[in-house]
């Protein structure tokens, strides 16, 4: 019983700490929240992910912070194979980033949205997401995002039997 009580107390403290951080320094609070939800996702603790998601939804966040939180909520659903729910989260995040002209935010969400479409067999929508991510990444010189987009496109083309396009993407990533 003591271990359970101790774990519950740690969770309550963590939520209060994140709340305080978000109120005083949104960027620091969001960084803590994102790191914690990533840790919970890595250990398949979806119950704790949902507690963090409920907690952050109660906060007054900037559109950027809310967009990043919605993206991570989508990741939680995606990891559980709940693709339609993940898509709704990603689309909400994109809408927030679009409202404020935040291409970097779009570039973060588009591969996740594309992967959700991919898993549902909605390949033309997946391709559009990966291609847009690649276009944004090239405009901003973001090499890592270019690599992710090219690899996603290459995998999609390979799975569609479009071997020449798949090879082009993978070779472009090596340059």
N, C-alpha and C positions, 0 to 999 in steps of 0.2 A: 504494500500500500504506500509506503514511503517513496518508492521510486516513481509511482504514478503521480503522487502529489507533487513531488519535486519536478517532474516533467511538465505538469500543468502549470506550476509556478513559473518555470523557465519560459514557457510559451506566453503566459500573461505578461511577464516582464519584457519579453522581446516585442510583443505587440505594443506595449506602452512606450518602449524605447523608440520604435519606428514612428509611432504617432508623434512623439516629442520631436524627433529629428525632422520629420516632414513639416512640422509647424515652424521650426526655427531655421532649417536649411533644407529646402525641398530636394536639391540635388543630392545631398548627403543621405537624406532619408530614403530617397528612391534607390540610390546605390545599395544601401543596406537591404532594402526590400527585395530588389532584383537578385542580389547575392543569396539571400535566404531562400527565395522561391526556387532558384536554380539548384541549391543544395537539396531542398526537399524533392524536386523533380528527379534529381540524380539518384536519390534513394527510394524513389517510388512512393513517397509519403503524400499522396494526393489529398488526404484528409487535412493535413497541415497546409498544403498549397491552398485549399479552399478557404481555410481560416485566414490566411494572409490576403487572399483576394477579397474576401468580405471586409477585412479591416481596411484595405486601401480604398475600396469603393466608398467607405464612410468619410474619407478625407476630401478636403477641397484641394484639388490638384490643378496645375496648369495643363493646358491641352497636350503639351509635349509629354509630361509625366503620365497623364492618363492614357495617351497613345501607347507609351512603352508598357504600361501596366496591362492594357488590353492585349498587346502582342504576347506578353508572357502568360496571360490567362489562356490565350489561344494555344500556346505551347503545352500547357497542362492538358487541355482537351485533346490535342493532337497525340500526345504521348499515350493517352488512353484509347486512341482510335476513334474518338468522337469528332469526326471530321467536319460535320455540318456545324456543330457548336464552335469549333476552332475557326471555321470560315467566318462565322458571324463576328467573332472577336477581332479577327484580322481586318475585316471590312470596316468595323467600327474604328479601329486604330488608323486605317488609311484615311477615313473621312476626317478624323481629327487632324492628321498631318496635312491633308489637302487644304483644310480650312485656313491653315497658317503657312502654306507654301513650304512645308518642311520636306524637301526631297530626301534628306538623310534618313528621316523617319520612314518614308516610303521604301527606301532601299533596304531598311532593316526588316520590314514586314513582308515585302513582296516574295522573297524566297519561301517564307513560311506559308503564305497563302498559296503559292504555286505548288508546294509539296502537298498541301491538303487537297487541292484539285487533282493532283497527280494520283493520290491514293484512291480517289473516287472515280478515276478513269476519265476525268474531264480534262483531257490532254490539251485541247486548244486553249482553254483558260489557263492551264499551268504554263504552257509555252508563252502566252502573253505576259504573265507575271515575271517569268524568268528573263524574258527579253527586255521588259521595261527596267527591271533591276540592273541588267547589264548596261543598258543605255545610260541610266543615271550614274552608275559606277564609273563608266568611261568619262562622262562629262566632268565628274568630280575627281578623277584620277585615283579612285579607291580600289587598289589592286586586290585586296582580299574579297571584296564584294564582287568584283569581276570574276575572280576565280570560282566563287560559289555559284554565280549565275551560269558560267560556262560549263561547270561540272553538272549542274542540274539540267541544262539544255542537252548536254551530251548524253546523259542517262536517259532522258525523255526520248531523244531521237533514236538511241540504240533500242529502247524498248518498243519503239514504233517500227523498227526495221529500216530506219533511215540512216544507214551506215555511213555514208559520205558526210552528211551533216554532223553526225556524232563525232566522227574523226576530226572534222574541221574545228569543232568546239574544243575538243581535248587538246589538239595541237595549238590552238590559239591560247589556251591556258598555260601551255609550257613556254610560250614566248615572253 
